[in-house]
Amino acid sequence: MSGPILAFDAAGAACSAALWRDGRIAAHRRLPMARGHAEALMPLILDVLAAGGTGFADLGEVAVGVGPGSFTGIRIALAAARGIALAAGLPLHGVDSFSAVAAALPDGVLGSRALLVAIDSKREALFGQYFDAALTPLGEALVLPPAALLARRPALPLLIAGDAAGLLPAVPGARLVEGDQPVDAAAIARLAAAGKALRAPRPLYLRAPDVTLP
């Protein structure tokens, strides 16, 4: 049996970290922030480990959010995850932001609806991915303006979640999940513990960076 799972994310407007142990979240911290992820992430991870009474040597694996989201935040989290996993000899898994938001939905809220997870890209085009009622992705992740993103919706009743849900035009019959549904390390830890939605620990970039070298 694998040991405790350390999960963390810095792809969005927050840093979060969680420790999964003995079938539950043993410790969890989240710090909303627009910038400063590089300075905040490692102290947050150490705080979670201390709160859970766990050291790096006790861990069984590491899981990290791979985006989409902030280029800088994704790189910071992946660098930290690779360093921890390499130093402690641990398996490392990535979890995308869409799956993390979907996994955090309240029990029973989806029903037989399709799900759109919409994530704010801080640009006109939004990040989005559709899921069926079993939370199986319906096609690839998208980066499209709000109306074009909704034009891709399946012919099913729709639930919309994510921090960009409120940026979408109204859709007759669609339901919005209340609150922001931010990406959070607790959901990443639960997915890793269940062996679901795991991917290679590489950044999921859906658009080009805002600044490029000549």
C-alpha positions as CSV (number, residue, x, y, z in Angstrom):
1,M,0.0,0.0,0.0
2,S,1.3,3.4,-0.9
3,G,2.2,5.9,1.8
4,P,0.7,9.4,2.2
5,I,0.2,11.6,-0.8
6,L,1.4,15.2,-1.0
7,A,-0.5,17.3,-3.5
8,F,-0.2,20.9,-4.4
9,D,-1.1,23.5,-7.0
10,A,-0.1,27.0,-8.0
11,A,-1.7,27.3,-11.4
12,G,-4.4,29.7,-10.5
13,A,-5.0,32.7,-8.2
14,A,-3.9,30.7,-5.1
15,C,-1.3,28.3,-3.7
16,S,-2.8,25.2,-2.1
17,A,-1.3,22.0,-0.6
18,A,-2.9,18.9,0.9
19,L,-1.8,15.7,2.6
20,W,-3.8,12.5,2.0
21,R,-3.3,9.8,4.6
22,D,-5.4,6.8,5.8
23,G,-8.2,7.5,3.3
24,R,-8.8,11.2,4.1
25,I,-7.4,14.7,3.8
26,A,-5.1,14.8,6.9
27,A,-4.0,18.5,6.4
28,H,-4.9,21.2,3.9
29,R,-3.8,24.8,3.4
30,R,-4.9,27.4,0.7
31,L,-3.6,30.9,0.2
32,P,-5.4,33.1,-2.3
33,M,-2.9,35.3,-4.1
34,A,-2.4,37.1,-7.5
35,R,1.4,36.8,-7.3
36,G,4.1,35.6,-5.0
37,H,3.6,31.9,-5.6
38,A,7.3,31.2,-5.7
39,E,7.8,32.6,-2.2
40,A,4.7,31.0,-0.8
41,L,4.6,27.5,-2.1
42,M,7.4,25.7,-0.2
43,P,6.5,27.2,3.2
44,L,2.9,26.1,2.5
45,I,4.0,22.6,1.7
46,L,6.2,22.4,4.9
47,D,3.2,23.8,6.9
48,V,0.9,21.0,5.6
49,L,3.5,18.3,6.3
50,A,4.0,19.6,9.8
51,A,0.2,19.8,10.4
52,G,-0.1,16.2,9.2
53,G,2.8,15.0,11.3
54,T,4.5,13.7,8.2
55,G,8.0,14.2,6.7
56,F,9.2,13.9,3.1
57,A,10.6,10.4,3.9
58,D,7.2,9.2,4.9
59,L,5.5,10.0,1.7
60,G,4.3,7.5,-0.9
61,E,3.8,9.8,-3.9
62,V,3.5,13.4,-5.0
63,A,0.7,14.9,-7.2
64,V,0.8,18.3,-8.7
65,G,-1.5,20.6,-10.7
66,V,-0.3,21.0,-14.3
67,G,-2.8,23.7,-15.5
68,P,-4.0,25.2,-17.6
69,G,-3.5,28.5,-15.7
70,S,-0.6,30.8,-14.9
71,F,2.6,30.0,-16.8
72,T,4.7,31.0,-13.9
73,G,2.6,29.2,-11.3
74,I,2.6,26.0,-13.2
75,R,6.4,26.1,-13.7
76,I,6.9,26.8,-10.0
77,A,4.7,23.9,-8.8
78,L,6.2,21.5,-11.3
79,A,9.8,22.4,-10.4
80,A,9.0,21.9,-6.7
81,A,7.2,18.6,-7.4
82,R,10.1,17.3,-9.5
83,G,12.6,18.3,-6.8
84,I,10.7,16.6,-4.0
85,A,10.0,13.5,-6.0
86,L,13.6,13.1,-7.1
87,A,15.1,13.8,-3.7
88,A,12.8,11.4,-1.9
89,G,12.6,8.8,-4.7
90,L,8.8,9.1,-5.1
91,P,6.4,8.6,-8.0
92,L,5.1,11.9,-9.4
93,H,1.8,12.4,-11.1
94,G,0.1,15.4,-12.8
95,V,-3.6,16.4,-12.6
96,D,-5.1,19.0,-14.9
97,S,-7.2,21.9,-13.6
98,F,-10.4,20.8,-15.3
99,S,-10.4,17.3,-13.6
100,A,-9.6,18.9,-10.2
101,V,-12.6,21.3,-10.5
102,A,-14.8,18.5,-11.7
103,A,-13.7,16.2,-8.8
104,A,-14.6,18.9,-6.2
105,L,-18.2,19.2,-7.2
106,P,-20.7,18.5,-4.4
107,D,-22.1,15.0,-4.4
108,G,-25.2,14.7,-6.5
109,V,-25.0,18.1,-8.1
110,L,-24.2,16.8,-11.6
111,G,-27.0,14.2,-11.9
112,S,-27.4,13.2,-15.6
113,R,-26.1,16.5,-16.9
114,A,-23.0,17.2,-19.0
115,L,-20.4,19.4,-17.3
116,L,-18.5,22.3,-18.6
117,V,-15.5,23.4,-16.5
118,A,-14.6,26.9,-17.5
119,I,-11.4,28.5,-16.2
120,D,-10.4,32.1,-16.4
121,S,-7.4,32.6,-18.7
122,K,-7.2,36.4,-17.9
123,R,-7.8,36.9,-21.6
124,E,-10.9,37.0,-23.9
125,A,-10.7,33.3,-24.7
126,L,-11.4,31.0,-21.8
127,F,-10.1,27.6,-21.0
128,G,-12.8,25.0,-21.1
129,Q,-13.5,21.2,-21.1
130,Y,-16.7,19.2,-21.4
131,F,-17.4,16.1,-19.4
132,D,-20.2,13.6,-19.4
133,A,-22.2,12.6,-16.3
134,A,-19.6,10.1,-15.4
135,L,-16.9,12.8,-15.5
136,T,-15.3,11.3,-18.6
137,P,-13.9,14.1,-20.8
138,L,-15.8,14.8,-24.0
139,G,-13.0,15.7,-26.4
140,E,-9.9,17.8,-25.9
141,A,-9.5,20.8,-23.7
142,L,-10.4,24.1,-25.5
143,V,-9.3,27.7,-25.5
144,L,-12.1,29.8,-27.0
145,P,-14.1,33.0,-26.6
146,P,-17.1,32.5,-24.3
147,A,-19.8,32.2,-27.1
148,A,-17.6,29.9,-29.2
149,L,-16.9,27.7,-26.1
150,L,-20.6,27.3,-25.5
151,A,-21.3,26.5,-29.2
152,R,-19.3,23.3,-28.6
153,R,-21.7,22.1,-25.9
154,P,-23.3,18.6,-26.2
155,A,-27.0,18.2,-26.8
156,L,-27.6,17.5,-23.1
157,P,-28.7,19.5,-20.0
158,L,-25.6,21.4,-18.9
159,L,-23.9,22.2,-15.6
160,I,-21.2,24.9,-15.6
161,A,-18.5,25.1,-13.0
162,G,-15.1,26.8,-12.6
163,D,-13.9,30.3,-11.9
164,A,-15.0,31.5,-15.3
165,A,-18.5,30.2,-15.2
166,G,-19.9,33.7,-14.6
167,L,-18.1,35.0,-17.7
168,L,-20.2,32.9,-20.0
169,P,-23.4,34.1,-21.7
170,A,-26.6,32.7,-20.3
171,V,-27.7,29.3,-21.7
172,P,-31.3,28.3,-21.4
173,G,-31.6,25.3,-19.2
174,A,-28.0,25.4,-18.0
175,R,-27.2,25.5,-14.3
176,L,-24.2,27.3,-12.7
177,V,-22.6,25.8,-9.7
178,E,-22.5,28.4,-6.9
179,G,-19.1,29.8,-5.9
180,D,-15.9,30.0,-7.8
181,Q,-14.9,26.3,-7.8
182,P,-11.2,27.1,-7.8
183,V,-8.6,24.4,-8.5
184,D,-7.5,23.1,-5.1
185,A,-4.9,20.6,-3.9
186,A,-7.4,18.7,-1.9
187,A,-9.2,17.6,-5.1
188,I,-5.8,16.7,-6.6
189,A,-5.0,14.5,-3.6
190,R,-8.3,12.7,-3.8
191,L,-7.9,12.0,-7.5
192,A,-4.3,10.7,-6.9
193,A,-5.5,8.5,-4.1
194,A,-8.2,7.0,-6.4
195,G,-5.8,6.7,-9.4
196,K,-8.0,8.9,-11.5
197,A,-7.3,11.7,-14.0
198,L,-3.5,11.2,-13.6
199,R,-1.2,12.3,-16.4
200,A,2.5,13.0,-17.0
201,P,3.9,15.8,-14.8
202,R,4.2,18.2,-17.7
203,P,2.6,21.6,-18.1
204,L,-0.8,21.8,-19.9
205,Y,-0.4,24.9,-21.9
206,L,-3.4,25.8,-24.1
207,R,-2.2,29.1,-25.4
208,A,1.2,30.8,-26.2
209,P,2.9,32.8,-23.4
210,D,2.3,36.5,-23.4
211,V,6.1,37.2,-23.6
212,T,8.5,35.4,-25.9
213,L,12.2,35.7,-26.6
214,P,13.1,37.2,-29.9
